Amino acid sequence: MTTQIQENGNQIIAKFSGRLDTAAAVQTAEDVKLLQEAANKVIVLDCSELEYISSSGLRIFLGIRKEAANHGSKVIVRNINADIRQVFMMTGFISLFEIQ
């Protein structure tokens, strides 16, 4: 699991690659701290290379959303595959995020 973060104007983009499972969640949580510090920007979570997300991964996404909401910003989730979309639908996350 890798996370790449880059700023692009008023957006900060995190690109996730691999499996965001319980084992990877500890490092990923560290990797995304920059997102929480930049929560006044629009946060884009690019999931085009994300293969799987566990409940630990969902918790990370939820923490990012909460921090953005506290700063009056938003989180956009891009390019989720069908399996992850199903997880988002089953957990209600589909209504918590703007999905593109």
C-alpha positions in Angstrom: 0.0 0.0 0.0 1.3 3.4 -1.0 0.0 6.9 -0.6 1.2 9.8 -2.7 0.2 13.3 -1.8 0.5 16.4 -3.9 -0.9 19.9 -3.8 -2.6 21.4 -6.8 -3.8 24.9 -6.3 -6.7 24.9 -3.8 -6.7 21.1 -3.8 -4.6 18.5 -2.1 -4.7 15.1 -3.8 -3.9 11.8 -2.2 -3.5 8.8 -4.5 -3.9 5.4 -2.9 -2.4 2.3 -4.5 -2.8 -1.3 -3.3 -4.9 -2.7 -0.5 -5.9 -0.5 2.4 -6.4 -3.3 4.9 -5.8 -3.4 8.6 -2.1 -4.0 8.3 -1.6 -1.1 5.9 -3.9 1.3 7.9 -1.3 2.2 10.5 1.2 3.5 7.9 -1.6 5.1 5.8 -2.9 7.0 8.8 0.6 8.5 9.2 0.8 9.2 5.5 -2.4 11.2 5.5 -1.7 13.5 8.4 -0.7 16.1 5.9 -4.3 16.0 4.6 -5.7 16.8 8.0 -3.3 19.7 8.4 -4.4 21.0 5.0 -8.1 20.5 5.6 -8.9 24.1 4.6 -8.3 22.9 1.0 -10.5 20.6 -1.1 -9.2 17.1 -0.5 -9.3 14.7 -3.3 -8.9 11.0 -2.5 -7.9 9.3 -5.8 -8.7 5.6 -5.6 -8.0 4.7 -9.2 -5.3 2.2 -8.0 -7.0 1.2 -4.7 -7.8 -2.5 -4.8 -9.5 -3.0 -1.5 -10.6 -1.0 1.6 -11.2 -2.5 5.1 -13.1 -0.9 8.0 -9.7 0.5 9.2 -9.4 2.2 5.8 -12.9 3.5 6.0 -12.1 5.0 9.4 -9.2 6.9 7.9 -11.4 8.3 5.2 -14.0 9.3 7.8 -11.3 11.1 9.9 -10.2 13.0 6.8 -13.8 14.0 6.1 -14.4 15.1 9.7 -11.3 17.3 9.7 -12.3 18.9 6.3 -15.9 19.5 7.6 -14.4 21.2 10.7 -12.6 23.6 8.4 -15.5 24.2 6.0 -14.0 22.2 3.2 -15.0 19.0 1.4 -13.6 15.6 0.4 -14.0 14.2 -3.1 -13.5 10.5 -3.7 -12.5 9.7 -7.3 -12.3 6.6 -9.4 -13.5 3.9 -7.0 -13.8 0.4 -8.5 -17.1 -1.6 -8.3 -16.1 -3.5 -5.2 -15.2 -0.4 -3.2 -18.4 1.3 -4.4 -20.3 -1.6 -3.0 -18.6 -1.2 0.3 -19.4 2.5 0.3 -23.0 1.7 -0.5 -23.4 -0.9 2.2 -21.8 1.3 4.9 -23.6 4.5 3.9 -20.3 6.2 3.0 -21.7 6.8 -0.5 -23.8 9.7 1.0 -21.0 11.1 3.1 -18.6 11.9 0.3 -18.8 13.5 -3.1 -18.1 10.6 -5.5 -16.6 11.3 -8.9 
